[in-house]
Amino acid sequence: MSANIVNQMAYLRTSRNFPEDLTQLTVEVNKSYVDIANAVNNRTISMFPTNRPAVNGESWFVDKNRRQQGLRQVYTFTTTANIPHNINLDEVFAFVRCWGEFTDSATNNWYGIINGSNVAIPGQISFYITPTDIVFLLGVGAPPLTYGLIVLEWISDV
């Protein structure tokens, strides 16, 4: 096994002895706070906001010497018209997860939306991302759409 392991997770001790001396106690409490903050922050944050991006809690190390942070935003829609995403692509290193679901309401069925195709797929609704919009493509025979959502997650370059 390599000694250069990347995924050393923050570990939160289950017990801690606090000194009685006030100066030493201050040092120990400060260390304790850093340990707690690191352990809590080292997980995926389950916030899925519409209207603006949120930090998703992921740290990416695509460039070995630089930590990049993950962001997420949700878009809701009732048609397959383009959706302005309002993301500055100059600040995006890469989109890493993009997915969606929609319903037809008539049968109460839910369907997945396929990301990443700029060619219509028979029987499917797919989407891709341009510098300004989320663009839908309807394949022949795709179910009717009445409501849906798309989630975009990306690595920030800032």
N, C-alpha and C positions, 0 to 999 in steps of 0.2 A: 504494500500500500504506500502511496506517495505521502510524504510528510507535508506536502504543500496543499492541504485540503482547504477548499474555499468555504464550504457550508458549515462553518463553526457557528452554531446558533447561540444567541444570548441565553445564558442560563441564570435562572433566578433561584438563589439558595432558599431552602425551606426554613432555615433557622439562622439567626445572627446574634452574636453577643455584643451588646452595646456597652461601651465603657462608661464609667461614672464621671470621669473627667470631662468637663464641658468642651474643651478644645478638641479632645479626641472624639467625643461624641459627635461634634459638628462634622468632623472629617468622615466619620462612619455613616452618618445620616446622608451626607452628600453623595458618598459612594453608593449607598443603598438606593437613593433616588435615581442615579444614573443606571444602575442595574435594572431597576423596575422599568424605567422608560425604555431602555434598549429591548428588554424582553417583550414588553407590550407592543412596541412599534415594529417588531420583527415578525409581522404577520400580515396577511392580506386584509385590508380594510373593506368591510362590506357596505360601502356607500355607493349607491347607483343614482346619482343626481341627474335631473334634466336641466337644461338651460346653461349649465357651466360644468367644467371638468372638476374632478376631485382626484386627489392623490390616492392611489389604490394600495399603497403600502409595499409595493414591490420595488426591489433594488435590482437593477440590471448592470452587469459588468461585461458588456460586449467589447468595449475597449478596456483591457485588463487594468489600466491605471486610472480608470475613471468610473465613478458610480453614477448611474443614470436612473431617474425615478420614473415609475409607471403612473399613468393617468388614465381616467375612465370618464366617459360621458354617455348618457342615455338619450335617445331620440324617440319620440312617439310619433305616430302618423296614422292617417285615416285614408290616404290615397297613395298612389305610387308616383306622385310628382316628386321631383328632386327636392332634397332637404338640404338647406344651407347648414354646414356643420360648424362654421365659424372657428375652425382650428387653424392656427397659423402653422402651415406645414414647414416653415423655416425652423420651427422649434420642435419638430417631430423627427426623431431618429428612425423610427419604424413603427408601423401598426403591427401589433402582435396578436391580438385577439379581437375579432369582429364577428358578431353573431346577431341573430334576431329571430323573432317569432311573430306570427300574425294569425288572426282568426277570420273566418268568413261569416261569423254570427248566425247565418242561416242554419247551419248544421251544428254549430258550437264546436267545430273541429279547430284544432290549432296546428299550424304548420311551421316548419323552419324555413328561414331565408338563407340562401347560400351566399357567402361572401367571396369576392375575388374574381368573378367572371365578367368579362365585358361582351360576352356572347350569350344570347338567350338560350336557356336550357328548357327543352320541352317539359311541360307539366310543373315547372318551378318558377318561383320568383327569386331572383338573385340581385346582388348589388355590388357596386364598386365605389371607390372614393376618388374624387377628382380634387384639384386644389381648392375648390369652393363648395362642393356638394357631395351628398350621398346620392348616387344615381341608381334607380331600379331598372331591372330588365324583366319583362314578363315573357315567359315561354308559352308557346301555344298549349292550351289546355290547363294553364295554371289556375288554381282555385281563386275565386273572387276574394278581394281583401276589403275588410271593413275597419280593422284596427290592428295595430302592431307596434312593436318596438325594436330598436336596434341598439346594441351596446358596442361602442368603440373603445378599445384600450390601446394605448400607445406608449412608447418609450420617449420620454422628454429629452431633448437635446440641450436643454437650458439648465 
